[in-house]
């Protein structure tokens, strides 16, 4: 691999040419390609990580553009899945990096396969159910992962080294119930906090992939941009103080499917994702059925139908995203009425 483009990066002594070579051989999994995930993918690809796998379930929406830097208005008009739109941009930025887009909902049935072969996982998700699933998979297989989250003008991140540092379940024994934690819909979000948290996450991933594990932060980092505060909370004791179900008891209920739901309200979107235990569907056949019902947009990845003030997006893997409501029951009713149960 030609390293000329990384000359400024390699001049940073702790990285150097040897570290850059290790980055080029590294593989990272980016979970989610929204605000955090798209920024993470951008930073990792530009840094020269050899292969970046991007998993996301959603498509580009106009409300994404104020904070999701890889996308533009053309992506919105095209209705492209975020993973696909991101991969197209990233390949024009760095053709030396293998960028693998996966349009899917991260779930117990696919997470272990998606983690296969990667040396680090970075968190670009928007909900704790998926984070608990990632934590189960990472701890079970000993893969380092970097947790991150943003809301309002605040963000936090924690690097998890299985067997060495506390995991997410050391911090939170149980997943917060629906409605217990504010969301982008209720609290809003400022774009700059995304860049701060994603930069910390990306730097941690670069340390790991370049062979600088000793430089990884062992602290829980909390940033408040509005009040100009950064806190570092020592997290090491959390692993030793309790009996973590994941770290110490090797219990992985999210990975086994015993925990977690099959429907989810999407953060900041006024939309609901519906997931069904069915095989892949034919978008072509479905398009013929739906055309008489209302305005229909189709590409190689999904169909979008506008009805009753809402929009139903149906993906080839059988998932659907119903925009225009955050009521799961109403979304299911609309889907059953126009697509089928």
RODO-2510 file (C-alpha; in nm, 4 decimals, decimal comma):
residues 341
     n   res          X          Y          Z
     1     x     0,0000     0,0000     0,0000
     2     x     0,1238     0,3490    -0,0893
     3     x     0,1580     0,5442     0,2352
     4     x     0,2307     0,8863     0,0821
     5     x    -0,1089     1,0290     0,1755
     6     x    -0,0465     0,9488     0,5430
     7     x     0,2886     1,1298     0,5731
     8     x     0,1579     1,3909     0,8205
     9     x    -0,0059     1,1202     1,0293
    10     x     0,3090     0,9066     1,0332
    11     x     0,5142     1,2008     1,1574
    12     x     0,3306     1,1694     1,4871
    13     x     0,5939     0,9668     1,6737
    14     x     0,3663     0,7327     1,8745
    15     x     0,2127     0,6145     1,5448
    16     x     0,5002     0,6246     1,2942
    17     x     0,5276     0,4163     0,9799
    18     x     0,5017     0,0882     1,1699
    19     x     0,1725     0,1931     1,3232
    20     x     0,0432     0,3065     0,9853
    21     x     0,1280    -0,0335     0,8384
    22     x    -0,0689    -0,1999     1,1180
    23     x    -0,3637     0,0303     1,0464
    24     x    -0,3529    -0,0769     0,6834
    25     x    -0,3842    -0,4389     0,7920
    26     x    -0,6648    -0,3615     1,0388
    27     x    -1,0375    -0,4258     1,0113
    28     x    -1,3063    -0,2256     1,1886
    29     x    -1,6822    -0,2658     1,2271
    30     x    -1,8874     0,0549     1,2402
    31     x    -2,2276    -0,0163     1,3953
    32     x    -2,4729     0,2430     1,2714
    33     x    -2,4083     0,5077     1,0080
    34     x    -2,6014     0,8038     1,1398
    35     x    -2,4427     1,1042     1,3093
    36     x    -2,1710     0,9235     1,5046
    37     x    -2,1326     0,6339     1,2626
    38     x    -2,0870     0,8395     0,9461
    39     x    -1,8266     1,0573     1,1178
    40     x    -1,6500     0,7500     1,2555
    41     x    -1,6425     0,5824     0,9151
    42     x    -1,5077     0,9003     0,7573
    43     x    -1,2271     0,9335     1,0131
    44     x    -1,1260     0,5649     0,9977
    45     x    -1,1202     0,5515     0,6181
    46     x    -0,9195     0,8736     0,5928
    47     x    -0,6781     0,7383     0,8557
    48     x    -0,6049     0,4361     0,6369
    49     x    -0,7718     0,1506     0,8251
    50     x    -0,7492    -0,1326     0,5744
    51     x    -1,1104    -0,2515     0,5802
    52     x    -1,4175    -0,0822     0,7258
    53     x    -1,7498    -0,2670     0,7465
    54     x    -2,0491    -0,0344     0,7904
    55     x    -2,3812    -0,1744     0,9147
    56     x    -2,6944     0,0408     0,9171
    57     x    -3,0671    -0,0245     0,8887
    58     x    -3,1894     0,3194     0,7781
    59     x    -3,1961     0,5454     0,4700
    60     x    -3,0878     0,9082     0,4342
    61     x    -3,3441     1,1658     0,5468
    62     x    -3,3399     1,5464     0,5211
    63     x    -3,3283     1,5812     0,9010
    64     x    -2,9963     1,3938     0,9031
    65     x    -2,7999     1,6552     0,7120
    66     x    -2,7269     1,9003     0,9942
    67     x    -2,5060     1,6466     1,1709
    68     x    -2,4336     1,3516     0,9375
    69     x    -2,1403     1,4814     0,7386
    70     x    -2,1070     1,2118     0,4720
    71     x    -2,4503     1,2757     0,3195
    72     x    -2,5989     1,5492     0,1022
    73     x    -2,9299     1,6469    -0,0558
    74     x    -2,8737     1,4181    -0,3559
    75     x    -2,8593     1,1188    -0,1194
    76     x    -3,1920     1,2281     0,0302
    77     x    -3,3539     1,2561    -0,3140
    78     x    -3,2174     0,9158    -0,4145
    79     x    -3,3524     0,7565    -0,0963
    80     x    -3,0314     0,5606    -0,0530
    81     x    -2,9606     0,3451     0,2505
    82     x    -2,7071     0,5197     0,4710
    83     x    -2,4527     0,2382     0,4495
    84     x    -2,4612     0,2459     0,0684
    85     x    -2,4446     0,6259     0,0406
    86     x    -2,1569     0,6338     0,2904
    87     x    -1,9616     0,3639     0,1074
    88     x    -1,9940     0,5463    -0,2253
    89     x    -1,8530     0,8656    -0,0748
    90     x    -1,5775     0,6921     0,1180
    91     x    -1,4514     0,5031    -0,1865
    92     x    -1,3939     0,8356    -0,3626
    93     x    -1,2045     0,9624    -0,0576
    94     x    -0,9710     0,6637    -0,0171
    95     x    -0,9716     0,3936    -0,2838
    96     x    -0,7064     0,1978    -0,0914
    97     x    -0,9513     0,1079     0,1832
    98     x    -1,2036    -0,1744     0,1479
    99     x    -1,5417    -0,0292     0,2441
   100     x    -1,8138    -0,2897     0,2920
   101     x    -2,1697    -0,1569     0,3325
   102     x    -2,4272    -0,3837     0,4941
   103     x    -2,7914    -0,2726     0,4822
   104     x    -2,9335    -0,4589     0,7798
   105     x    -3,0621    -0,4277     1,1324
   106     x    -2,7972    -0,5452     1,3764
   107     x    -2,9629    -0,8334     1,5604
   108     x    -2,8820    -1,1601     1,7413
   109     x    -2,9003    -1,3500     1,4128
   110     x    -2,6292    -1,1564     1,2313
   111     x    -2,4108    -0,9745     1,4837
   112     x    -2,1542    -1,2521     1,5310
   113     x    -2,1051    -1,2944     1,1565
   114     x    -2,0664    -0,9181     1,1150
   115     x    -1,8025    -0,9141     1,3910
   116     x    -1,6032    -1,1920     1,2272
   117     x    -1,2505    -1,0906     1,1330
   118     x    -1,2574    -0,7415     1,2868
   119     x    -1,0150    -0,6182     1,5508
   120     x    -1,2300    -0,3336     1,6845
   121     x    -1,5986    -0,2342     1,6950
   122     x    -1,7074     0,1299     1,7154
   123     x    -2,0501     0,2405     1,8318
   124     x    -2,2535     0,4674     1,6058
   125     x    -2,5919     0,3391     1,7225
   126     x    -2,8772     0,5367     1,8760
   127     x    -3,0272     0,2922     2,1270
   128     x    -2,9212     0,0853     2,4257
   129     x    -3,0756    -0,2413     2,3058
   130     x    -2,8270    -0,2541     2,0178
   131     x    -2,5406    -0,1474     2,2439
   132     x    -2,6177    -0,4278     2,4889
   133     x    -2,6186    -0,6690     2,1929
   134     x    -2,2800    -0,5384     2,0739
   135     x    -2,1456    -0,5700     2,4278
   136     x    -2,2568    -0,9335     2,4481
   137     x    -2,0899    -1,0199     2,1169
   138     x    -1,7710    -0,8266     2,1940
   139     x    -1,7261    -0,9727     2,5424
   140     x    -1,8042    -1,3268     2,4255
   141     x    -1,5464    -1,3119     2,1446
   142     x    -1,2911    -1,0865     2,3155
   143     x    -1,3174    -0,8010     2,0633
   144     x    -1,2413    -0,4473     2,1890
   145     x    -1,5206    -0,2003     2,1289
   146     x    -1,5746     0,1710     2,1853
   147     x    -1,9087     0,2826     2,3268
   148     x    -2,0264     0,6336     2,2433
   149     x    -2,3455     0,8361     2,2679
   150     x    -2,4691     1,1932     2,2180
   151     x    -2,7749     1,3879     2,3256
   152     x    -2,8351     1,7612     2,3343
   153     x    -2,4886     1,9134     2,3766
   154     x    -2,3546     1,6235     2,5843
   155     x    -2,1745     1,3058     2,4907
   156     x    -1,9878     1,0191     2,6490
   157     x    -1,7556     0,7410     2,5480
   158     x    -1,5888     0,4380     2,7029
   159     x    -1,3396     0,1960     2,5530
   160     x    -1,4101    -0,1641     2,6499
   161     x    -1,1288    -0,4190     2,6484
   162     x    -1,2920    -0,7547     2,7305
   163     x    -1,1224    -0,9285     3,0208
   164     x    -0,9297    -0,6148     3,1116
   165     x    -1,1654    -0,3187     3,1611
   166     x    -1,5325    -0,2812     3,2638
   167     x    -1,7898    -0,3580     2,9952
   168     x    -2,1167    -0,1765     2,9336
   169     x    -2,3062    -0,4059     3,1714
   170     x    -2,0612    -0,3182     3,4483
   171     x    -2,1878     0,0388     3,4085
   172     x    -2,5539    -0,0507     3,3552
   173     x    -2,6760    -0,3888     3,4689
   174     x    -3,0037    -0,3523     3,2795
   175     x    -3,1060    -0,1795     2,9589
   176     x    -3,3076     0,1387     3,0339
   177     x    -3,6795     0,0772     2,9680
   178     x    -3,8589     0,2643     2,6881
   179     x    -3,9248     0,6246     2,7833
   180     x    -3,6727     0,6256     3,0673
   181     x    -3,3976     0,7986     2,8690
   182     x    -3,4426     1,1184     2,6621
   183     x    -3,4015     1,0847     2,2844
   184     x    -3,3058     1,3118     1,9956
   185     x    -3,6795     1,3663     1,9422
   186     x    -3,7347     1,4990     2,2938
   187     x    -3,4010     1,6622     2,3827
   188     x    -3,2610     1,7494     2,0397
   189     x    -2,8929     1,7350     1,9472
   190     x    -2,6232     1,9827     1,8457
   191     x    -2,4010     1,8850     1,5552
   192     x    -2,0659     1,9763     1,7181
   193     x    -2,1015     1,7212     2,0007
   194     x    -2,1158     1,4487     1,7360
   195     x    -1,7758     1,5505     1,6022
   196     x    -1,6224     1,5544     1,9496
   197     x    -1,7466     1,2108     2,0565
   198     x    -1,6784     1,0493     1,7182
   199     x    -1,3236     1,1894     1,7218
   200     x    -1,2565     1,0378     2,0646
   201     x    -1,3998     0,7045     1,9528
   202     x    -1,1976     0,7056     1,6304
   203     x    -0,8769     0,7920     1,8146
   204     x    -0,9312     0,4978     2,0497
   205     x    -0,9871     0,2653     1,7538
   206     x    -0,6718     0,3957     1,5835
   207     x    -0,4701     0,3310     1,8994
   208     x    -0,5909    -0,0283     1,9104
   209     x    -0,5455    -0,1009     1,5406
   210     x    -0,1991     0,0570     1,5283
   211     x    -0,0683    -0,1549     1,8156
   212     x    -0,0840     0,1169     2,0834
   213     x    -0,3138    -0,0607     2,3277
   214     x    -0,1302     0,0900     2,6271
   215     x    -0,2438     0,4379     2,5173
   216     x    -0,6137     0,3456     2,5269
   217     x    -0,8200     0,5386     2,7833
   218     x    -0,9417     0,3392     3,0822
   219     x    -1,1763     0,6201     3,1884
   220     x    -1,5406     0,6958     3,1178
   221     x    -1,5257     1,0310     2,9373
   222     x    -1,8220     1,2718     2,9607
   223     x    -1,8294     1,5943     2,7560
   224     x    -2,0688     1,8893     2,7963
   225     x    -2,0029     2,1367     2,5168
   226     x    -2,2687     2,3855     2,6256
   227     x    -2,1199     2,4361     2,9713
   228     x    -1,7603     2,3724     2,8574
   229     x    -1,6965     2,0741     3,0821
   230     x    -1,5062     1,7502     3,0331
   231     x    -1,5109     1,4841     3,3050
   232     x    -1,3077     1,1661     3,3250
   233     x    -1,4493     0,9070     3,5622
   234     x    -1,2214     0,6222     3,6665
   235     x    -1,4070     0,3099     3,5626
   236     x    -1,1672     0,0296     3,6572
   237     x    -1,3278    -0,0366     3,9957
   238     x    -1,6686    -0,0995     3,8389
   239     x    -1,5542    -0,4364     3,7070
   240     x    -1,4361    -0,5545     4,0461
   241     x    -1,7169    -0,4148     4,2611
   242     x    -2,0001    -0,6267     4,1259
   243     x    -2,0733    -0,9575     3,9593
   244     x    -2,1185    -0,8500     3,5996
   245     x    -2,3485    -1,0915     3,4115
   246     x    -2,1367    -1,0560     3,0972
   247     x    -1,7785    -1,0169     3,2194
   248     x    -1,7861    -1,2548     3,5139
   249     x    -2,0831    -1,4850     3,4650
   250     x    -2,0543    -1,5139     3,0841
   251     x    -2,4286    -1,4635     3,0408
   252     x    -2,5284    -1,3130     2,7037
   253     x    -2,9091    -1,2791     2,6913
   254     x    -2,9068    -1,0087     2,4244
   255     x    -2,6952    -1,2268     2,1967
   256     x    -2,9175    -1,5298     2,2534
   257     x    -3,2295    -1,3270     2,1752
   258     x    -3,3795    -1,3686     2,5228
   259     x    -3,3662    -0,9912     2,5657
   260     x    -3,4553    -0,7209     2,3135
   261     x    -3,7546    -0,6344     2,0985
   262     x    -3,8207    -0,6733     1,7273
   263     x    -3,9612    -0,3227     1,6788
   264     x    -3,7983     0,0097     1,7606
   265     x    -3,8706     0,3811     1,7560
   266     x    -3,5909     0,5489     1,5579
   267     x    -3,4147     0,8330     1,7379
   268     x    -3,4777     1,1763     1,5901
   269     x    -3,6920     1,0469     1,3050
   270     x    -4,0577     1,0230     1,4213
   271     x    -4,0396     0,6764     1,2700
   272     x    -4,0739     0,3126     1,3725
   273     x    -3,8785     0,0145     1,2459
   274     x    -4,0723    -0,3106     1,2131
   275     x    -3,8793    -0,6355     1,1875
   276     x    -4,0418    -0,9625     1,0834
   277     x    -3,9140    -1,3230     1,0973
   278     x    -3,9455    -1,3750     0,7239
   279     x    -3,7211    -1,4447     0,4263
   280     x    -3,6084    -1,1786     0,1795
   281     x    -3,8883    -1,0354    -0,0330
   282     x    -3,9087    -0,9468    -0,4013
   283     x    -3,9124    -0,5685    -0,4322
   284     x    -4,0193    -0,5998    -0,7953
   285     x    -4,3308    -0,8017    -0,7116
   286     x    -4,4141    -0,5763    -0,4196
   287     x    -4,3793    -0,2672    -0,6381
   288     x    -4,6439    -0,3991    -0,8778
   289     x    -4,8790    -0,4522    -0,5854
   290     x    -4,8222    -0,1093    -0,4310
   291     x    -4,8181     0,1129    -0,7392
   292     x    -5,1956     0,1745    -0,7425
   293     x    -5,1984     0,2777    -0,3754
   294     x    -5,0032     0,6013    -0,3844
   295     x    -4,6736     0,7735    -0,4748
   296     x    -4,4046     0,5050    -0,4937
   297     x    -4,0258     0,5464    -0,5054
   298     x    -3,8066     0,2458    -0,5761
   299     x    -3,4340     0,1733    -0,5984
   300     x    -3,2249    -0,1423    -0,5739
   301     x    -3,2443    -0,1470    -0,1957
   302     x    -3,5955    -0,0438    -0,0919
   303     x    -3,9448     0,0733    -0,1814
   304     x    -4,1107     0,3827    -0,0332
   305     x    -4,4875     0,4311    -0,0338
   306     x    -4,6637     0,7484     0,0900
   307     x    -5,0087     0,6901     0,2354
   308     x    -5,2287     0,8529     0,5014
   309     x    -4,9712     1,1169     0,5855
   310     x    -4,7017     0,8577     0,6519
   311     x    -4,4343     0,6845     0,4485
   312     x    -4,3627     0,3115     0,4522
   313     x    -4,0128     0,2064     0,3432
   314     x    -3,9777    -0,1676     0,2776
   315     x    -3,6328    -0,3246     0,2538
   316     x    -3,5346    -0,6410     0,0678
   317     x    -3,4620    -0,8208     0,3976
   318     x    -3,8275    -0,7824     0,5004
   319     x    -3,7822    -0,4925     0,7411
   320     x    -3,9951    -0,1794     0,7193
   321     x    -3,9579     0,1744     0,8488
   322     x    -4,2823     0,3666     0,8943
   323     x    -4,2168     0,7424     0,9051
   324     x    -4,4655     0,9948     1,0368
   325     x    -4,5452     0,8189     1,3645
   326     x    -4,3603     0,7057     1,6775
   327     x    -4,6466     0,4758     1,7820
   328     x    -4,5420     0,1139     1,7225
   329     x    -4,9017    -0,0119     1,7236
   330     x    -5,0068     0,2503     1,4672
   331     x    -4,7072     0,1646     1,2486
   332     x    -4,7945    -0,2045     1,2563
   333     x    -5,1565    -0,1271     1,1668
   334     x    -5,0515     0,0869     0,8700
   335     x    -4,8101    -0,1798     0,7482
   336     x    -5,0691    -0,4560     0,7741
   337     x    -5,3268    -0,2456     0,5937
   338     x    -5,1144    -0,1607     0,2894
   339     x    -4,8411    -0,4254     0,2722
   340     x    -4,9803    -0,7254     0,4555
   341     x    -4,9363    -0,8948     0,7900
***
